[in-house]
Amino acid sequence: IIACGLPAWLSVVPAILVCVAVGVIVEKAAYKPVREKGNNMTALITAIAMSLLLENGSQALFGADYQTIPTIIQIPSLAIGDLKIDGATIVTVLLGIVIMIALQLFVSRTKQGKAMRAVSEDKEASILMGVNVNSTITLTFAIGSGLAAVASLMYCISYPQVSPMMGAMLGLKAFVAAVLGGIGSIPGAMVGGLAIGVVESLTKAYIGTITGGVITSAFADAIVFGILIIVLLVKPSGLMGEPESEKV
């Protein structure tokens, strides 16, 4: 699109559609066969393998170096007295809240959303209740891939440089946010993500001063994963997750 002399923002919708298509193809080609013949461990190994395949495939196609992308949209900063807040940050938070509300309503109010919840809880019982498990899982992959594309676009507005390997750490931090907020809780994931972002920013800004230079901002990622360990030890269900009980 840019090579044709068109504005960069016209690439937003095609980029999201491509991500959705890739997500559906990956689900059909890799996860569905494993789901039908394998177990949870096999699915986990498949997920890791697909992640490495996509990363290294992108690296082979586009190279390993960071590439600068054109500015998608100019968002002015907000100044409140001496405080200056980046406009992209404000839009990211507001868009995240809108998506969170829409996704929560979709999951809790629509037939497809309820089917997703049923399949995640008990796939066999869902089949007995007439839920098309394969279609439901494919829809879940499509929605998840689309949301990942939106998140990537918002990230690129703030940091207009991309590389094939940049998603690994972001994905791990997203997992930490989901665990912190509570697996299965959409508002919890939002709260967890905001909490981790605040902790990481404060760590990079003040940890060196507080510790007298003993701990530097390079430890910000380590502190984030340290929070994950603490949450798993103290409250495995997360801040907003519901404790699960198993019948013996």
C-alpha positions as CSV (number, residue, x, y, z in Angstrom):
1,I,0.0,0.0,0.0
2,I,2.8,2.4,0.9
3,A,4.7,1.5,-2.3
4,C,1.6,2.5,-4.2
5,G,1.8,6.0,-2.7
6,L,-1.2,5.5,-0.5
7,P,-1.5,6.6,3.2
8,A,-0.1,4.2,5.8
9,W,-3.4,4.0,7.7
10,L,-5.0,2.3,4.7
11,S,-2.9,-0.8,5.6
12,V,-4.6,-1.2,9.0
13,V,-7.6,-3.3,7.9
14,P,-5.6,-5.5,5.4
15,A,-3.1,-6.2,8.2
16,I,-5.8,-7.3,10.6
17,L,-7.4,-9.5,7.9
18,V,-4.1,-11.1,7.1
19,C,-3.5,-11.9,10.8
20,V,-6.9,-13.4,11.1
21,A,-6.3,-15.5,8.0
22,V,-3.0,-16.7,9.3
23,G,-4.5,-17.6,12.7
24,V,-7.3,-19.6,11.1
25,I,-4.8,-21.4,8.8
26,V,-2.5,-22.3,11.7
27,E,-5.5,-23.6,13.7
28,K,-6.7,-25.8,10.8
29,A,-3.2,-27.0,9.8
30,A,-1.5,-27.5,13.1
31,Y,-3.9,-27.4,16.1
32,K,-6.9,-29.3,14.8
33,P,-5.0,-32.5,13.9
34,V,-3.3,-32.4,17.3
35,R,-6.6,-31.7,19.1
36,E,-8.2,-34.7,17.5
37,K,-5.3,-37.2,18.0
38,G,-3.0,-35.8,20.7
39,N,-3.2,-34.5,24.3
40,N,-2.6,-31.2,26.1
41,M,1.2,-31.7,26.2
42,T,1.2,-32.3,22.4
43,A,-0.8,-29.1,21.9
44,L,1.7,-27.2,24.0
45,I,4.7,-28.5,22.0
46,T,2.8,-27.7,18.8
47,A,2.2,-24.1,20.0
48,I,5.9,-23.6,20.7
49,A,6.8,-25.1,17.4
50,M,4.4,-22.9,15.4
51,S,5.7,-19.8,17.3
52,L,9.3,-20.7,16.2
53,L,8.2,-21.5,12.7
54,L,6.4,-18.1,12.3
55,E,9.3,-16.2,13.8
56,N,12.0,-17.8,11.7
57,G,9.9,-17.9,8.6
58,S,9.3,-14.1,8.9
59,Q,13.1,-13.7,9.5
60,A,13.9,-15.6,6.3
61,L,11.4,-13.5,4.3
62,F,12.1,-10.0,5.7
63,G,15.5,-10.3,7.4
64,A,16.5,-10.2,11.1
65,D,17.2,-6.5,11.4
66,Y,14.8,-4.0,12.8
67,Q,12.9,-2.1,10.1
68,T,11.3,1.3,10.5
69,I,7.7,1.6,9.5
70,P,5.9,4.8,8.4
71,T,3.8,6.6,11.0
72,I,0.3,5.2,10.8
73,I,-1.4,8.2,12.4
74,Q,-0.2,11.2,14.3
75,I,-1.7,11.5,17.8
76,P,-0.9,14.7,19.7
77,S,0.3,14.5,23.3
78,L,-1.8,15.7,26.2
79,A,-0.3,18.3,28.5
80,I,-1.7,18.7,32.1
81,G,0.5,21.4,33.8
82,D,4.0,20.0,33.8
83,L,2.7,16.5,33.1
84,K,2.9,15.4,29.5
85,I,1.2,12.1,28.5
86,D,1.9,10.5,25.1
87,G,-1.2,10.6,22.9
88,A,-0.6,7.0,21.7
89,T,-0.6,5.8,25.3
90,I,-4.0,7.4,25.9
91,V,-5.5,6.0,22.7
92,T,-4.1,2.5,23.6
93,V,-5.7,2.5,27.0
94,L,-9.0,3.8,25.8
95,L,-9.1,1.4,22.9
96,G,-8.1,-1.4,25.2
97,I,-11.1,-0.6,27.5
98,V,-13.5,-0.5,24.5
99,I,-12.2,-3.9,23.3
100,M,-12.4,-5.3,26.8
101,I,-16.1,-4.3,27.2
102,A,-17.0,-5.5,23.7
103,L,-15.3,-8.8,24.2
104,Q,-16.8,-9.3,27.6
105,L,-20.3,-8.6,26.2
106,F,-19.6,-11.0,23.3
107,V,-18.5,-13.8,25.5
108,S,-21.3,-13.4,28.1
109,R,-24.3,-12.4,25.9
110,T,-24.0,-14.1,22.5
111,K,-24.5,-17.7,21.5
112,Q,-21.0,-18.0,20.0
113,G,-19.5,-16.5,23.1
114,K,-21.3,-18.9,25.4
115,A,-20.2,-21.7,23.2
116,M,-16.6,-20.6,23.6
117,R,-17.0,-20.6,27.4
118,A,-18.6,-24.1,27.3
119,V,-15.8,-25.6,25.1
120,S,-13.1,-24.1,27.4
121,E,-14.8,-25.6,30.4
122,D,-15.7,-29.1,29.1
123,K,-15.3,-30.0,25.4
124,E,-16.9,-33.4,25.7
125,A,-20.0,-32.0,27.4
126,S,-20.2,-29.2,24.8
127,I,-20.4,-31.8,22.1
128,L,-23.2,-33.6,23.8
129,M,-25.1,-30.2,24.1
130,G,-24.8,-29.7,20.3
131,V,-21.9,-27.2,20.2
132,N,-19.8,-27.4,17.0
133,V,-16.5,-27.5,18.8
134,N,-14.2,-27.2,15.7
135,S,-16.1,-24.1,14.4
136,T,-16.0,-22.5,17.9
137,I,-12.3,-23.0,18.3
138,T,-11.7,-21.7,14.8
139,L,-13.7,-18.6,15.7
140,T,-11.7,-18.2,18.9
141,F,-8.4,-18.3,16.9
142,A,-9.8,-15.7,14.4
143,I,-10.8,-13.3,17.2
144,G,-7.6,-13.8,19.1
145,S,-5.5,-13.2,15.9
146,G,-7.5,-10.1,15.1
147,L,-7.0,-8.7,18.6
148,A,-3.3,-9.5,18.4
149,A,-3.1,-7.5,15.2
150,V,-4.8,-4.5,16.8
151,A,-2.4,-4.7,19.7
152,S,0.6,-4.8,17.3
153,L,-0.7,-1.8,15.4
154,M,-1.0,0.2,18.6
155,Y,2.5,-0.9,19.7
156,C,3.8,0.2,16.3
157,I,2.3,3.7,16.7
158,S,4.4,4.2,19.8
159,Y,7.5,2.2,18.7
160,P,7.7,2.4,14.8
161,Q,10.3,-0.3,14.5
162,V,9.6,-4.0,13.9
163,S,11.5,-7.2,13.7
164,P,10.5,-10.9,13.4
165,M,11.6,-11.7,16.9
166,M,10.0,-8.8,18.7
167,G,6.8,-10.6,19.6
168,A,8.4,-13.3,21.8
169,M,8.9,-11.0,24.9
170,L,5.7,-9.2,24.3
171,G,3.8,-12.5,24.2
172,L,5.5,-13.6,27.5
173,K,4.5,-10.3,29.2
174,A,0.9,-10.7,27.9
175,F,0.9,-14.2,29.5
176,V,2.1,-12.7,32.7
177,A,-0.7,-10.1,32.5
178,A,-3.3,-12.8,32.0
179,V,-2.0,-14.8,34.9
180,L,-1.8,-11.8,37.2
181,G,-5.4,-10.7,36.3
182,G,-6.7,-14.2,36.4
183,I,-6.9,-16.7,33.5
184,G,-10.3,-16.6,32.0
185,S,-11.1,-13.1,33.2
186,I,-11.2,-10.6,30.4
187,P,-11.2,-7.5,32.8
188,G,-8.5,-9.2,34.8
189,A,-6.2,-9.5,31.8
190,M,-6.8,-5.7,31.2
191,V,-6.0,-4.9,34.9
192,G,-3.0,-7.2,34.8
193,G,-1.6,-5.6,31.7
194,L,-2.0,-2.1,33.1
195,A,-0.4,-3.1,36.4
196,I,2.6,-4.7,34.6
197,G,3.0,-1.6,32.4
198,V,3.0,0.7,35.5
199,V,5.4,-1.5,37.4
200,E,7.8,-1.8,34.4
201,S,7.8,2.0,33.8
202,L,8.4,2.8,37.5
203,T,11.1,0.2,37.6
204,K,13.0,1.7,34.6
205,A,12.6,5.2,36.0
206,Y,13.4,4.8,39.7
207,I,15.0,1.4,40.5
208,G,18.5,2.7,39.9
209,T,18.0,5.7,42.2
210,I,16.3,3.6,44.9
211,T,19.0,0.9,45.0
212,G,21.9,3.3,44.5
213,G,22.8,1.8,41.1
214,V,22.9,-1.8,42.4
215,I,19.9,-2.8,40.4
216,T,19.5,-1.0,37.0
217,S,16.6,-0.7,34.6
218,A,17.9,-3.7,32.8
219,F,16.3,-5.8,35.5
220,A,12.8,-4.5,34.6
221,D,11.9,-7.7,32.7
222,A,13.2,-9.9,35.6
223,I,11.0,-8.0,38.0
224,V,7.9,-8.5,35.8
225,F,8.5,-12.3,35.8
226,G,9.2,-12.2,39.5
227,I,5.7,-10.8,40.0
228,L,4.4,-13.8,38.0
229,I,6.2,-16.2,40.4
230,I,4.8,-14.4,43.5
231,V,1.2,-14.4,42.1
232,L,1.4,-18.1,41.3
233,L,2.6,-18.8,44.9
234,V,0.2,-16.5,46.7
235,K,-2.9,-16.5,44.6
236,P,-2.7,-18.9,41.6
237,S,-6.2,-17.8,40.4
238,G,-5.0,-14.2,39.9
239,L,-6.3,-10.9,41.1
240,M,-9.8,-11.3,39.5
241,G,-9.9,-15.0,38.8
242,E,-12.2,-17.4,40.5
243,P,-10.6,-20.3,42.5
244,E,-11.4,-23.7,40.9
245,S,-12.3,-26.7,43.0
246,E,-12.0,-30.3,41.8
247,K,-14.3,-33.1,42.7
248,V,-12.4,-36.1,44.1
